[in-house]
């Protein structure tokens, strides 16, 4: 089990796999990911492993006025 934005989720192998499961493609713009409080650069999404108990924060920029 991993935790995404505070909610329990089934394990995913990598950040990229998790984002795909959440409906974000790898080319998603305005998305940032942190694992256990450390920001993961987009270039590492495919290789960043998610171990059981990992706390993931996924945030997206919102456009507006």
Backbone bond lengths (Angstrom), bond angles and torsions (degrees), N, CA, C in turn:
res aa  C-N    CA-C-N  psi(-1)  N-CA   C-N-CA  omega(-1)  CA-C   N-CA-C  phi
1 X - - - 1.455 - - 1.534 108.48 -
2 X 1.312 115.99 134.92 1.457 122.03 171.74 1.524 107.64 -118.15
3 X 1.308 116.21 167.46 1.467 121.34 -178.90 1.518 108.43 -119.75
4 X 1.334 115.89 122.68 1.455 121.90 -179.68 1.516 107.91 -116.25
5 X 1.326 115.08 116.10 1.465 121.47 -177.45 1.531 110.75 50.44
6 X 1.340 115.77 38.19 1.452 121.90 175.81 1.514 115.64 89.16
7 X 1.331 118.71 -8.88 1.464 122.33 -179.07 1.527 110.38 -103.43
8 X 1.335 116.10 143.96 1.459 120.57 177.52 1.525 110.76 -71.46
9 X 1.331 116.00 138.41 1.456 123.04 177.19 1.518 108.50 -138.33
10 X 1.324 115.31 155.85 1.455 119.78 174.08 1.522 108.99 -64.08
11 X 1.322 114.90 151.63 1.461 119.92 179.27 1.523 111.30 -58.05
12 X 1.302 115.94 147.89 1.460 123.76 171.19 1.525 105.82 -131.59
13 X 1.303 117.52 150.01 1.459 120.99 -175.10 1.528 112.57 -70.44
14 X 1.325 116.02 -42.48 1.464 120.17 -174.87 1.530 110.33 -137.89
15 X 1.315 115.11 168.81 1.466 120.25 175.34 1.522 109.82 -60.14
16 X 1.327 117.86 -43.33 1.467 121.10 -179.45 1.525 111.04 -60.08
17 X 1.334 117.28 -43.11 1.469 121.01 179.16 1.522 110.83 -63.82
18 X 1.319 117.15 -40.82 1.468 120.76 178.57 1.517 110.59 -63.82
19 X 1.323 117.55 -46.45 1.465 120.53 -179.04 1.519 111.28 -62.20
20 X 1.328 116.43 -37.67 1.467 120.08 176.67 1.528 110.01 -62.46
21 X 1.322 116.39 -43.26 1.471 121.51 178.92 1.525 111.12 -63.11
22 X 1.341 116.46 -33.55 1.464 120.85 -178.82 1.533 112.68 -83.24
23 X 1.344 116.70 -2.99 1.455 119.96 177.62 1.514 114.84 96.00
24 X 1.319 116.93 9.03 1.461 121.36 175.75 1.521 107.82 -101.77
25 X 1.308 117.67 132.79 1.457 120.20 174.15 1.514 109.23 -85.13
26 X 1.321 116.11 169.13 1.462 119.61 178.44 1.520 111.79 -63.48
27 X 1.311 116.85 -24.47 1.454 120.24 -178.92 1.528 112.37 -91.37
28 X 1.330 116.58 10.38 1.471 120.71 -179.24 1.526 109.66 -55.88
29 X 1.303 114.98 129.78 1.470 120.27 -179.87 1.522 109.31 -95.21
30 X 1.320 116.17 147.02 1.451 121.16 175.94 1.513 114.03 74.74
31 X 1.335 118.30 21.76 1.454 122.13 -179.53 1.523 109.07 -112.86
32 X 1.323 116.27 136.18 1.462 121.93 175.31 1.522 108.11 -128.12
33 X 1.337 115.53 148.34 1.459 121.62 -177.55 1.524 109.03 -130.60
34 X 1.333 115.83 137.20 1.467 121.61 173.94 1.519 108.09 -127.26
35 X 1.319 115.99 138.71 1.463 122.72 174.63 1.516 108.34 -111.65
36 X 1.312 116.40 120.03 1.460 122.07 -179.04 1.530 111.45 47.93
37 X 1.341 115.23 40.95 1.465 121.15 174.50 1.518 115.44 88.30
38 X 1.339 118.70 -1.75 1.461 122.05 179.94 1.521 109.56 -109.32
39 X 1.330 116.98 124.11 1.464 121.32 179.61 1.528 109.29 -65.03
40 X 1.331 115.30 136.65 1.461 122.06 178.15 1.527 108.20 -105.70
41 X 1.333 117.75 118.11 1.462 119.34 177.84 1.527 111.01 -61.17
42 X 1.299 116.23 145.83 1.469 122.13 179.87 1.531 111.02 -52.94
43 X 1.305 117.37 -35.24 1.472 120.98 -178.95 1.526 112.39 -64.52
44 X 1.329 117.50 -14.85 1.465 121.64 -178.88 1.529 113.11 -107.75
45 X 1.317 118.95 3.39 1.464 121.31 -177.28 1.517 112.03 -59.45
46 X 1.327 118.24 -37.70 1.474 120.32 -178.74 1.522 112.36 -72.56
47 X 1.316 118.06 -26.23 1.463 120.56 -175.82 1.530 113.37 -103.51
48 X 1.323 118.35 -16.62 1.469 121.25 -177.55 1.531 109.93 -70.68
49 X 1.318 116.84 111.65 1.457 123.52 -177.11 1.528 111.20 -79.43
50 X 1.321 115.74 144.38 1.462 122.39 176.56 1.523 107.81 -110.19
51 X 1.303 116.26 110.26 1.459 122.03 178.96 1.519 109.50 -91.23
52 X 1.332 117.80 155.22 1.468 119.74 176.71 1.536 110.25 -53.06
53 X 1.324 115.01 135.16 1.456 121.16 -179.75 1.518 114.61 90.35
54 X 1.340 117.32 -6.28 1.462 120.38 179.27 1.520 109.92 -62.02
55 X 1.317 115.59 138.42 1.462 121.46 175.94 1.528 107.63 -103.28
56 X 1.327 114.34 117.29 1.464 121.86 -176.02 1.532 108.25 -110.86
57 X 1.311 115.51 134.31 1.457 120.90 172.18 1.519 107.39 -117.13
58 X 1.311 116.36 125.23 1.467 122.21 177.24 1.517 106.24 -118.27
59 X 1.326 114.96 122.32 1.463 119.83 -179.91 1.513 109.10 -126.20
60 X 1.313 115.33 149.01 1.455 121.21 178.38 1.507 111.09 -129.33
61 X 1.316 115.28 143.10 1.455 120.89 176.75 1.531 108.71 -72.46
62 X 1.311 115.99 143.34 1.460 122.15 178.44 1.522 107.54 -118.13
63 X 1.303 114.84 130.99 1.452 120.05 -179.47 1.519 108.95 -95.04
64 X 1.288 116.41 140.24 1.455 119.03 178.39 1.508 110.77 173.68
65 X 1.305 115.06 -172.47 1.455 117.36 -175.18 1.477 112.78 -132.01
